[in-house]
């Protein structure tokens, strides 16, 4: 939904003002001016449905889509940096992200429908803070972080420290703006993969999402790096650190992979859900998806080395 479409739509909503700043400083001033009643809008795929449900505290929208420089994907040294206006489609198709963080491209390609992916921003997916979100899990495995700007300055927060519960983060949306998402780009000898289990391929929430990042020493044939993220299995996106420790430093082989996958399933604590299935089923599928994710990442390493 473009800015003009939202303006037309706003006539039927309870919003009192729709503002279009030309700089981040101006956007922050607008947020401050309305004392908690204003919110940032970029894609609008989260805040518009929220407003339709009657969120009484949202009276003003601050549209940041005309601020220059916020829609880029770039490599800064060895760090991949993504602007807050970058959509899921742009991430899914980005050659840089497919090369340096394939799991994120895979996750972005599976969210919603093409129409949603063309509009929804990755920054919005992070702020929405659902524990199984399609880009959050890959970004967590990729050791991602976000840069957050307020009138007091700029802070950088690792994703592992950002989430406090379902739909909750340490970001104050009434005063702060996510200005950048970043992660260390994967290097030679490293690969990633994302797995999704859902009743259909699109338009439904995932039963499970798993992302895996591995590094392998080709000479010693051992795992040099392992990061495994899973959701939704707790109230926040979850890193399986004990499973990662089983892999790191171990020889590459089926036995250690199965052991790590089983440990990831053991650490997961999904609730029984009418939508997603029983806790027992979902725990079992964590092991399956982790094992498949590691196998896919290893296959990509072999293809790259070939």
N, C-alpha and C positions, 0 to 999 in steps of 0.2 A: 504494500500500500504506500503510494507516494504521498508527499506532504499535502498536495492539493486535494487528493482523495480523502485524506483524514480531515482536512478542514471542512469539506462538504459533509462528511459523516458526523462531525462534531455538532452540527445543528440539531441532531436528534439526541444528543447526550447531555449530561449535566455539567460539562466543562464550561467554565466561565471565560477562559482566555486560551488562545493558541498562539504561542510566541515562537519566533524564528531568529535566534541569535546568529551572529556572524563570527563569533569567536568563543573559545572555551571560557575566557574570563567573563564575557557577557552572559553566557549560559549560567555560570555559577552565581552571578549577581542576581539573575532572575530567580533561581532557586531560593536564594536567601531572602529575596524581597517578599516571597509569599509564605514564609514561615511554616514550611512543611506541607503546604497544599499543592505544590508544584512537583511534577515529575518529568524526567527526561524521556523523550520518545525518539526512536530511530527507525526500527522496523515496525514496531507497533503490534506484533503478533501476541505479545503477552499482556501489555497494558490495556489494549483495546478490549479484549474479552473480560479483563478484570473490571474495567469501568462499566461494561454492560451488565455485570453482576451487581453494580451499585456500590462501588467503593466510594464512600462519602468523603474521604479525605482528599481525593484527587479532584482538584478544581481547575488546575492550570497545567497545560502540556507545553514543554519546552523542546522544540524540534531541532535537533543538532545536525540534521542531514545537509545543511548548507555551509557548515564549517569546513574550510579547506583542510586537506591533509589527513583526514580521519578514515579514509577508505582504502588504505594501502596494505599490501602484504610485501614484506621486504626482509632481506638478510642483512643484519648488522653484525659484522664479524662472523661469529658462529651461532648467533642468536636469531631465531625467526621471530619477527614482530608483526602483529596483526592489529590493524586499527579497529576502533569500536563500531565503525559503519560497515565493516566487511561482512557479507552475507554467507550463509552456509553454502550456497551454490559456488560463490567465488573461492571459498576454501576447498570445496570438493574438487574443483577443476584446476586449482593452482599447481603448476609444475613444481614450484619451490616446496610447497607443503607435501606433495606426493613424494618428492625426493628425500626431504629431510624430516618428515613426520607423517608417514602414510596412514597411520592409525587415525589421525585427526581428519584427514581427507575422507576416509571410509566412514567415520562417525557422522561427519557433516552430510554425506551423501544419502544417509538413511533417515534423516529427520523429516517427519511429516510428508508433505506432497511437494512436487516441483514448485507450485505457487508459493507455498510457505517458505521453502528453501531460498527462493529468489528474493524474499523480503526479510526474513528473520535474520538477525545478526548473531554472531557467536557471542559477543559481549552480552546481549540480552539473555542468551541461553545460560550463561554463567550467573548473571544476577538473579534469574528465576530460581536457581539453586535446587533443582530437582535431583535427587541422589542417583538417578539412573539416566541423566540427560546424555544425549548422543554425542555431544562434543566435550562435555565435562569429564567423562571417564577417560577418553584418549588424552586430553590435556593433563589430567592428573598423572597418568602413566608417563607422559612426556616431561614431567617435572615442571609444568607451566606455572606462570605467575601473572598477576595483573598489576597495572599501574593505576592508581586512583588519585584523582585531583580534587581538592577542595579549596576554599578561600584561604585556608591555613597552609597550603603547600601540596606537595606530591609525596605519596608513599607507595612502596611496592610490597605486595603481599603474595607469598606462595599460595597456590590453590589449596595445598594441603592444610593451610591455616585459615582459609577464608570462610569455610562453611560452619554454621552453628546449629543447623537443624534443617528439616524439610522446608524449603522456600526461604531460608534465612541465611544471611551472610553478615560479615562485619562491615559491609558497605552501608552507609546511610544514604539512601536514595533521595532524601529530601535536601541533602547538602553536598553530595559527592557525585563524580562522574568517572566511569572507567574510561581511561584514555588510551590504553594499550594492553594487549595480551601478548605474552612472549613465552618461548621455550627454547632450550638448547637444541639446536638442530642436530639430528643424528649424523654420525660420521661413518667413515669406512669401518666395516666390521660390526655395525649396529643396524638393527631393523625393528619394525613395529608392525602390529596388526590389531584390528578391532573386530570383535565378534558380537553379533546381536541375535537374541532369541525373541521372537514375537509371533503372535498368531497370524499376522500377515506381514508383508514386507514394509508397508507404509501405513500412515494414518492411524496407528495405534501406539500406545506406550509400550516400550519393550518389557518383556518378562525379565530379561537380564541383558546387561551390556558389559562386555569385558574388553579391556585393552592391555596389550603386552608390549613391552620394550625389552629387547635383549641385546647384549653385546657378546661376541664370541672371538676368542683368540684362535685363528685358523691353524697356527702351528701346534699349540698345546691341545687344541680342540676342547677348550673349557669355556664356560660362561664367565665373561668378565663383568657383565652388568645384567641386572634383571629388575624390572619394575612391572608390577601387576596391579591394575585397578579394576574394581568391580562395582556394579550398582544395578538396581537398588537392593542392597542387602543390609544396610543400616540407614539411619536417618540422614547421613551425609555420604557423599562419594567416598569409597573405601579403598585404601591401599592394603594389599596383602603382604605385609612386610616380612612375616615369618616365612612365607612361601618364597619370597625373593631371596632371602638368606640361604634357603636350601639350594637354590640354583647357583648363586654367585660363587665362583671358584670351583664349582663341580664340573666333572667331565660331561660333555654333551652326550646324552643317552636317554633311552626310553624310560629307564627305571627312575632316574632323578626327576624327569619331567612329570611322571605320574605321581611321584611323591609330593612334589611342589603343588600340583593341581589338587591333590587330596587335601593338603594342608590349607589351601585357599578355600576349599569348600567347608572345611572344619571351622575356619575363622569367620566365614560369612554367617550372618544372622538375619535372614529374610523372614518376614512375617507371612503367614498364610493369607492369601488374598483371593477374592472371587474373580478378580481380573487377571492376576498373574499366576495363580496356582498355589499349591501347598508349599509350606516351608521346606518339607523334605524333598519335594521335587526340585525346587529351585536350588537347594544346596547341592544336590546331585548334579544339576546342570552347570553349576559354577565349575566343578571339576572338569566336565566335558569341554566347556568353552575355553577354559584356561589352557587345557592340553591342546586344543585345536589352534588357539592363538599362538602358542609357542611354536607349534609345527609350521604354521603359516609364516611366521617371522623367520624361522630357520630356512624355509624354502626360498624366501626372498633373498636371504644372505647368499645362498648357493647360486641363485640366478644372477645376482650382482657380481659375484666372484667369477662366474662363468663368462 
